[in-house]
Amino acid sequence: MRAIDLSNVTWRASSYSNSDGGECLEVADDLPSVVPVRDSKAPARGALVFQASTWAAFVAGVRDESPLG
């Protein structure tokens, strides 16, 4: 697997993160085929990188099970 340069991506807080800063998941939307995900409290730990289709399926599953959904 080749390395993906994440140094210039724009991170945004997930809509599922809470507003008090306790559980902050950040995602980067500006890559064409992958979605990097990281913990905003520990960005130096790196990111998990998912195929865009895999991330979309995960989000759809969360949305289907969410009481907010």
TAKAFEN-V367129 format. One record per pair of residues at least 24 apart in sequence whose C-alpha atoms are under 10 Angstrom apart, sorted by the first residue. I is the first residue (numbers start at 1). J is the second residue. D is the distance in Angstrom with one decimal. If there is no record, write none. Layout:
# TAKAFEN-V367129
I_J_D / I_J_D
This chain:
# TAKAFEN-V367129
4_31_9.9 / 4_34_9.4 / 4_36_9.4 / 4_49_8.7 / 6_31_9.3 / 6_36_8.2 / 6_46_9.3 / 6_47_8.8 / 6_49_10.0 / 9_36_9.2 / 11_36_8.9 / 11_37_8.7 / 11_38_8.9 / 11_40_9.1 / 12_37_9.7 / 12_40_9.3 / 13_37_9.8 / 13_38_9.6 / 13_39_9.5 / 13_40_7.9 / 16_59_10.0 / 16_62_9.6 / 16_63_9.8 / 16_66_9.9 / 16_68_9.6
